[in-house]
Amino acid sequence: MFDLPEPVPYRLARPPLVQALVQVRYPVVASLGTVAGIAPLQERLRERLPYMEQASSNVSVQLGPAGAMLDPGPQDGWQFSDEDGHQLVLTPGALNLVIDQRYKGVQEFANLLTFCLSAISSAVPLVRCNRLGVRYLSVAEPLPENDFSWIDWFRPEVLGWSSSPILNARLDASVNRVQIKAGQEGGFSEFPAVAQGLVTTGWFPSGAVISGLPPIPVTSPSYILDLDFFVEASQPFSVDELVNQFKVLHSQMDRFFYWSLTEKGAEHFGLEEK
């Protein structure tokens, strides 16, 4: 998807990530909307996600060509959570695993995804997956003493013309959205269909709300980097294959994010090689 090398292992002391989300959609299972139907699954999830409550009415998010949007599909669902910020939102037609800024790395997230997919596949006879979506949303707030500090953190190719000196006006908002399709070589060779990506970047004003699970309010003017990659095709509900596809999509996101940072950006976010 990107002609970029895989970055060396690294960590960020001050990461801009505010939400990571992976979504697996499957044919509707009506019993998952009932207490009796969810009870066996709750027992399997209790080890890692001990807290359960009924999800709010707007729990469904669609990852795809239009970006992350609230979906008017089935919304009766359940939310499972732990003390570390992880949430699993299950509806009759989708599994959504979410973590906020307490995200600790892709391996931990992949391990929890494996656990959740294994739990649901052992409790419910799921045969097919219709869609896998992965989204990483970063919000970079400028320094208090410099409203334009974000311009120094990201490469000009990412920022676009609205951040260049030609703009002789106040920048209230700017959104750039690029949709791409991967080839089917390398890590994508075993995918059931062409993987697609949606890269949204821009300057968002205070008071804006970014769709998510839950939605993310923008409390001060900020630069947004929203990576939303997915594969939409019928495929067997295989835990190993779905987790591998998640890792491949994440790897592409990681390459893009690492490439997008300037030296000042790496310094600001505290990038350190492991």
Disulfide bonds with the S-S distance in Angstrom:
none
